[in-house]
Amino acid sequence: MENVHLLVGQRIQVKRKQKGVTATALAKQINISQQQLSRYERGTNRINLTHLVRIAKILNTPIGWFFLDCEENKKEDNTVDKLVDQYIPIAETIIGKNGC
């Protein structure tokens, strides 16, 4: 299975660019450095759940959207299911089921 953090990071970058938001602007809004955001987007660092929730809210995107590629690429193990089962309910509690 591909690195889940890389797949989530790539989707952050895709959505950020679709919305026309620069890495610097998004990083500033979630109170991290642009370098840290870049590490998240490249999958170098594991994203902090609080940061992912903020990103989803800022980009007006349901939290589950960031995990879609993970679900499509899953193999025999259920690591992705565990992540989705753990993170999505927490995030939905924080930001609501519609992502904002």
NUFI-205117 format. One record per atom (N, C-alpha, C, CB): atom name; residue number from 1; x, y, z. Coordinates in pm, whole numbers. Glycine has a CB too. Example, Ala and Ser with C-alpha at 12.3 -4.5 7.8 and 13.67 -1.06 7.14 Angstrom:
<atoms>
ATOM  atom    n       u       v       w
ATOM     N    1    1319    -569     780
ATOM    CA    1    1230    -450     780
ATOM     C    1    1320    -330     780
ATOM    CB    1    1131    -447     905
ATOM     N    2    1285    -225     708
ATOM    CA    2    1367    -106     714
ATOM     C    2    1290       3     787
ATOM    CB    2    1408     -60     572
</atoms>
This chain:
<atoms>
ATOM  atom    n       u       v       w
ATOM     N    1      85    -120       0
ATOM    CA    1       0       0       0
ATOM     C    1      88     125       0
ATOM    CB    1     -96       1     123
ATOM     N    2      48     219     -80
ATOM    CA    2     122     344     -82
ATOM     C    2     108     414      53
ATOM    CB    2      73     436    -196
ATOM     N    3     198     502      79
ATOM    CA    3     197     576     205
ATOM     C    3      70     661     214
ATOM    CB    3     323     665     216
ATOM     N    4      -9     633     314
ATOM    CA    4    -135     706     334
ATOM     C    4    -109     856     350
ATOM    CB    4    -210     652     459
ATOM     N    5      -4     890     419
ATOM    CA    5      25    1032     442
ATOM     C    5      59    1103     311
ATOM    CB    5     140    1047     543
ATOM     N    6     126    1033     221
ATOM    CA    6     156    1091      91
ATOM     C    6      28    1112      12
ATOM    CB    6     253    1000      13
ATOM     N    7     -61    1014      13
ATOM    CA    7    -186    1026     -62
ATOM     C    7    -273    1140      -9
ATOM    CB    7    -263     895     -57
ATOM     N    8    -283    1152     123
ATOM    CA    8    -360    1261     182
ATOM     C    8    -293    1395     148
ATOM    CB    8    -371    1243     337
ATOM     N    9    -162    1400     160
ATOM    CA    9     -89    1523     129
ATOM     C    9    -108    1568     -15
ATOM    CB    9      58    1503     156
ATOM     N   10    -107    1471    -106
ATOM    CA   10    -127    1504    -247
ATOM     C   10    -267    1562    -269
ATOM    CB   10    -107    1380    -335
ATOM     N   11    -364    1509    -200
ATOM    CA   11    -501    1561    -215
ATOM     C   11    -514    1701    -155
ATOM    CB   11    -604    1465    -149
ATOM     N   12    -440    1726     -48
ATOM    CA   12    -439    1863       8
ATOM     C   12    -388    1959     -98
ATOM    CB   12    -349    1870     136
ATOM     N   13    -278    1922    -163
ATOM    CA   13    -220    2009    -265
ATOM     C   13    -315    2028    -383
ATOM    CB   13     -87    1951    -313
ATOM     N   14    -378    1920    -427
ATOM    CA   14    -473    1929    -539
ATOM     C   14    -587    2025    -505
ATOM    CB   14    -529    1789    -574
ATOM     N   15    -647    2007    -388
ATOM    CA   15    -761    2091    -350
ATOM     C   15    -717    2235    -330
ATOM    CB   15    -828    2038    -222
ATOM     N   16    -601    2255    -269
ATOM    CA   16    -550    2389    -247
ATOM     C   16    -533    2462    -381
ATOM    CB   16    -414    2385    -170
ATOM     N   17    -477    2393    -478
ATOM    CA   17    -456    2455    -610
ATOM     C   17    -588    2476    -682
ATOM    CB   17    -363    2367    -696
ATOM     N   18    -683    2382    -668
ATOM    CA   18    -815    2400    -730
ATOM     C   18    -883    2525    -677
ATOM    CB   18    -904    2276    -704
ATOM     N   19    -864    2550    -549
ATOM    CA   19    -928    2666    -486
ATOM     C   19    -848    2795    -507
ATOM    CB   19    -946    2641    -336
ATOM     N   20    -729    2784    -569
ATOM    CA   20    -648    2902    -595
ATOM     C   20    -581    2958    -471
ATOM    CB   20    -730    3007    -658
ATOM     N   21    -552    2873    -375
ATOM    CA   21    -489    2915    -250
ATOM     C   21    -341    2881    -256
ATOM    CB   21    -559    2848    -126
ATOM     N   22    -256    2977    -226
ATOM    CA   22    -112    2948    -224
ATOM     C   22     -76    2870     -98
ATOM    CB   22     -31    3079    -232
ATOM     N   23      36    2800    -107
ATOM    CA   23      85    2725      10
ATOM     C   23     114    2821     125
ATOM    CB   23     213    2644     -26
ATOM     N   24     169    2935      94
ATOM    CA   24     201    3034     197
ATOM     C   24      75    3083     267
ATOM    CB   24     278    3153     136
ATOM     N   25     -28    3112     189
ATOM    CA   25    -154    3162     247
ATOM     C   25    -220    3055     334
ATOM    CB   25    -250    3206     137
ATOM     N   26    -225    2930     286
ATOM    CA   26    -288    2824     364
ATOM     C   26    -210    2797     491
ATOM    CB   26    -299    2696     281
ATOM     N   27     -79    2792     480
ATOM    CA   27       4    2768     599
ATOM     C   27     -19    2876     704
ATOM    CB   27     154    2764     560
ATOM     N   28     -27    2999     658
ATOM    CA   28     -50    3111     750
ATOM     C   28    -184    3096     822
ATOM    CB   28     -45    3246     674
ATOM     N   29    -287    3053     748
ATOM    CA   29    -421    3039     807
ATOM     C   29    -428    2929     912
ATOM    CB   29    -522    3011     697
ATOM     N   30    -342    2826     898
ATOM    CA   30    -345    2719     999
ATOM     C   30    -229    2730    1097
ATOM    CB   30    -342    2582     930
ATOM     N   31    -157    2843    1087
ATOM    CA   31     -52    2876    1183
ATOM     C   31      65    2778    1182
ATOM    CB   31    -111    2883    1320
ATOM     N   32     109    2741    1060
ATOM    CA   32     231    2661    1045
ATOM     C   32     316    2727     938
ATOM    CB   32     198    2512    1009
ATOM     N   33     439    2683     925
ATOM    CA   33     525    2738     821
ATOM     C   33     487    2680     685
ATOM    CB   33     674    2710     852
ATOM     N   34     523    2753     581
ATOM    CA   34     500    2703     446
ATOM     C   34     579    2575     424
ATOM    CB   34     538    2810     341
ATOM     N   35     697    2566     485
ATOM    CA   35     780    2446     473
ATOM     C   35     710    2325     533
ATOM    CB   35     916    2468     540
ATOM     N   36     644    2345     648
ATOM    CA   36     572    2234     711
ATOM     C   36     455    2188     623
ATOM    CB   36     520    2276     851
ATOM     N   37     382    2282     566
ATOM    CA   37     273    2246     476
ATOM     C   37     328    2167     357
ATOM    CB   37     198    2372     426
ATOM     N   38     441    2210     304
ATOM    CA   38     503    2140     193
ATOM     C   38     540    1997     232
ATOM    CB   38     628    2217     146
ATOM     N   39     588    1979     354
ATOM    CA   39     621    1844     403
ATOM     C   39     495    1758     413
ATOM    CB   39     691    1851     540
ATOM     N   40     385    1817     455
ATOM    CA   40     259    1744     458
ATOM     C   40     219    1703     316
ATOM    CB   40     147    1830     524
ATOM     N   41     226    1798     223
ATOM    CA   41     184    1771      86
ATOM     C   41     271    1667      17
ATOM    CB   41     185    1899       5
ATOM     N   42     397    1661      53
ATOM    CA   42     488    1560      -6
ATOM     C   42     484    1428      69
ATOM    CB   42     630    1613      -7
ATOM     N   43     415    1424     182
ATOM    CA   43     409    1301     261
ATOM     C   43     533    1277     344
ATOM    CB   43     386    1185     171
ATOM     N   44     620    1377     353
ATOM    CA   44     743    1365     432
ATOM     C   44     710    1358     580
ATOM    CB   44     838    1483     403
ATOM     N   45     618    1442     623
ATOM    CA   45     572    1443     763
ATOM     C   45     427    1398     770
ATOM    CB   45     587    1585     825
ATOM     N   46     394    1332     878
ATOM    CA   46     254    1293     902
ATOM     C   46     175    1417     943
ATOM    CB   46     244    1182    1011
ATOM     N   47      60    1433     882
ATOM    CA   47     -20    1552     911
ATOM     C   47     -87    1539    1047
ATOM    CB   47    -124    1575     803
ATOM     N   48     -85    1648    1118
ATOM    CA   48    -153    1659    1245
ATOM     C   48    -303    1664    1216
ATOM    CB   48    -105    1785    1326
ATOM     N   49    -382    1588    1289
ATOM    CA   49    -526    1582    1264
ATOM     C   49    -591    1720    1277
ATOM    CB   49    -592    1485    1361
ATOM     N   50    -548    1797    1374
ATOM    CA   50    -603    1932    1391
ATOM     C   50    -577    2016    1266
ATOM    CB   50    -541    2000    1515
ATOM     N   51    -458    2001    1209
ATOM    CA   51    -426    2076    1088
ATOM     C   51    -511    2029     970
ATOM    CB   51    -277    2061    1053
ATOM     N   52    -533    1898     959
ATOM    CA   52    -616    1847     851
ATOM     C   52    -759    1899     863
ATOM    CB   52    -615    1694     850
ATOM     N   53    -811    1902     983
ATOM    CA   53    -946    1955    1005
ATOM     C   53    -952    2102     965
ATOM    CB   53    -988    1937    1153
ATOM     N   54    -852    2179    1003
ATOM    CA   54    -850    2322     966
ATOM     C   54    -842    2339     815
ATOM    CB   54    -731    2393    1033
ATOM     N   55    -757    2257     751
ATOM    CA   55    -742    2264     606
ATOM     C   55    -876    2233     538
ATOM    CB   55    -632    2167     557
ATOM     N   56    -942    2129     584
ATOM    CA   56   -1072    2093     527
ATOM     C   56   -1172    2208     540
ATOM    CB   56   -1128    1966     595
ATOM     N   57   -1171    2270     655
ATOM    CA   57   -1264    2380     679
ATOM     C   57   -1230    2501     590
ATOM    CB   57   -1260    2422     828
ATOM     N   58   -1103    2536     584
ATOM    CA   58   -1060    2651     503
ATOM     C   58   -1089    2628     356
ATOM    CB   58    -910    2678     524
ATOM     N   59   -1066    2504     309
ATOM    CA   59   -1087    2473     168
ATOM     C   59   -1231    2430     139
ATOM    CB   59    -991    2364     125
ATOM     N   60   -1315    2437     243
ATOM    CA   60   -1457    2403     228
ATOM     C   60   -1475    2266     162
ATOM    CB   60   -1528    2512     146
ATOM     N   61   -1408    2167     221
ATOM    CA   61   -1405    2032     165
ATOM     C   61   -1436    1930     273
ATOM    CB   61   -1267    2002     101
ATOM     N   62   -1525    1836     247
ATOM    CA   62   -1552    1731     347
ATOM     C   62   -1424    1655     381
ATOM    CB   62   -1660    1632     295
ATOM     N   63   -1402    1627     506
ATOM    CA   63   -1279    1564     552
ATOM     C   63   -1253    1430     482
ATOM    CB   63   -1284    1543     703
ATOM     N   64   -1357    1357     453
ATOM    CA   64   -1341    1228     387
ATOM     C   64   -1281    1237     248
ATOM    CB   64   -1473    1160     378
ATOM     N   65   -1295    1352     183
ATOM    CA   65   -1241    1369      48
ATOM     C   65   -1090    1347      46
ATOM    CB   65   -1274    1509      -4
ATOM     N   66   -1022    1384     152
ATOM    CA   66    -876    1371     157
ATOM     C   66    -831    1226     165
ATOM    CB   66    -821    1448     274
ATOM     N   67    -923    1135     199
ATOM    CA   67    -889     993     214
ATOM     C   67    -933     908      94
ATOM    CB   67    -953     939     339
ATOM     N   68    -995     968      -6
ATOM    CA   68   -1050     890    -117
ATOM     C   68    -946     806    -190
ATOM    CB   68   -1116     982    -215
ATOM     N   69    -831     860    -217
ATOM    CA   69    -728     783    -287
ATOM     C   69    -677     668    -201
ATOM    CB   69    -611     873    -326
ATOM     N   70    -679     686     -73
ATOM    CA   70    -635     581      18
ATOM     C   70    -728     461       7
ATOM    CB   70    -630     633     164
ATOM     N   71    -856     487       1
ATOM    CA   71    -955     381      -9
ATOM     C   71    -943     307    -141
ATOM    CB   71   -1097     437       8
ATOM     N   72    -918     378    -248
ATOM    CA   72    -910     316    -380
ATOM     C   72    -784     232    -394
ATOM    CB   72    -913     422    -488
ATOM     N   73    -679     264    -320
ATOM    CA   73    -551     195    -334
ATOM     C   73    -528      90    -226
ATOM    CB   73    -439     294    -331
ATOM     N   74    -625      63    -144
ATOM    CA   74    -602     -32     -36
ATOM     C   74    -588    -174     -89
ATOM    CB   74    -716     -25      66
ATOM     N   75    -511    -255     -17
ATOM    CA   75    -488    -394     -56
ATOM     C   75    -545    -484      53
ATOM    CB   75    -337    -422     -79
ATOM     N   76    -475    -591      82
ATOM    CA   76    -524    -690     177
ATOM     C   76    -540    -635     319
ATOM    CB   76    -431    -807     180
ATOM     N   77    -443    -552     363
ATOM    CA   77    -455    -506     502
ATOM     C   77    -563    -399     513
ATOM    CB   77    -320    -452     553
ATOM     N   78    -604    -373     633
ATOM    CA   78    -713    -277     653
ATOM     C   78    -665    -151     723
ATOM    CB   78    -824    -341     733
ATOM     N   79    -540    -112     700
ATOM    CA   79    -484       8     761
ATOM     C   79    -565     131     725
ATOM    CB   79    -339      26     719
ATOM     N   80    -602     143     600
ATOM    CA   80    -680     260     556
ATOM     C   80    -815     262     625
ATOM    CB   80    -698     259     402
ATOM     N   81    -881     146     632
ATOM    CA   81   -1010     141     700
ATOM     C   81    -997     188     844
ATOM    CB   81   -1068      -1     697
ATOM     N   82    -891     146     911
ATOM    CA   82    -871     187    1050
ATOM     C   82    -853     338    1059
ATOM    CB   82    -749     114    1110
ATOM     N   83    -771     395     968
ATOM    CA   83    -749     539     969
ATOM     C   83    -879     614     944
ATOM    CB   83    -644     578     865
ATOM     N   84    -951     571     842
ATOM    CA   84   -1077     638     807
ATOM     C   84   -1176     625     921
ATOM    CB   84   -1136     578     677
ATOM     N   85   -1187     504     978
ATOM    CA   85   -1280     482    1089
ATOM     C   85   -1247     566    1210
ATOM    CB   85   -1282     336    1127
ATOM     N   86   -1117     595    1231
ATOM    CA   86   -1077     673    1347
ATOM     C   86   -1087     823    1321
ATOM    CB   86    -935     637    1387
ATOM     N   87   -1034     869    1207
ATOM    CA   87   -1022    1012    1183
ATOM     C   87   -1151    1079    1137
ATOM    CB   87    -917    1035    1083
ATOM     N   88   -1227    1016    1052
ATOM    CA   88   -1345    1082     998
ATOM     C   88   -1447    1114    1107
ATOM    CB   88   -1409     994     891
ATOM     N   89   -1482    1021    1197
ATOM    CA   89   -1577    1059    1301
ATOM     C   89   -1527    1172    1391
ATOM    CB   89   -1610     938    1387
ATOM     N   90   -1398    1173    1420
ATOM    CA   90   -1342    1280    1503
ATOM     C   90   -1353    1413    1428
ATOM    CB   90   -1193    1251    1539
ATOM     N   91   -1312    1411    1302
ATOM    CA   91   -1316    1534    1223
ATOM     C   91   -1460    1582    1203
ATOM    CB   91   -1249    1512    1088
ATOM     N   92   -1552    1489    1178
ATOM    CA   92   -1691    1529    1159
ATOM     C   92   -1748    1590    1286
ATOM    CB   92   -1774    1410    1117
ATOM     N   93   -1707    1542    1401
ATOM    CA   93   -1751    1599    1527
ATOM     C   93   -1702    1742    1539
ATOM    CB   93   -1701    1514    1645
ATOM     N   94   -1580    1767    1495
ATOM    CA   94   -1520    1899    1508
ATOM     C   94   -1578    1997    1406
ATOM    CB   94   -1370    1891    1492
ATOM     N   95   -1589    1954    1280
ATOM    CA   95   -1628    2050    1175
ATOM     C   95   -1763    2023    1113
ATOM    CB   95   -1526    2049    1067
ATOM     N   96   -1828    1916    1151
ATOM    CA   96   -1959    1884    1094
ATOM     C   96   -1944    1791     975
ATOM    CB   96   -2032    2010    1052
ATOM     N   97   -2048    1719     944
ATOM    CA   97   -2044    1617     840
ATOM     C   97   -2026    1673     701
ATOM    CB   97   -2169    1537     843
ATOM     N   98   -2056    1799     679
ATOM    CA   98   -2040    1858     546
ATOM     C   98   -1904    1924     525
ATOM    CB   98   -2148    1958     522
ATOM     N   99   -1817    1914     624
ATOM    CA   99   -1682    1965     607
ATOM     C   99   -1662    2111     640
ATOM    CB   99   -1640    1944     470
ATOM     N  100   -1764    2175     695
ATOM    CA  100   -1744    2315     731
ATOM     C  100   -1836    2353     843
ATOM    CB  100   -1768    2407     612
</atoms>
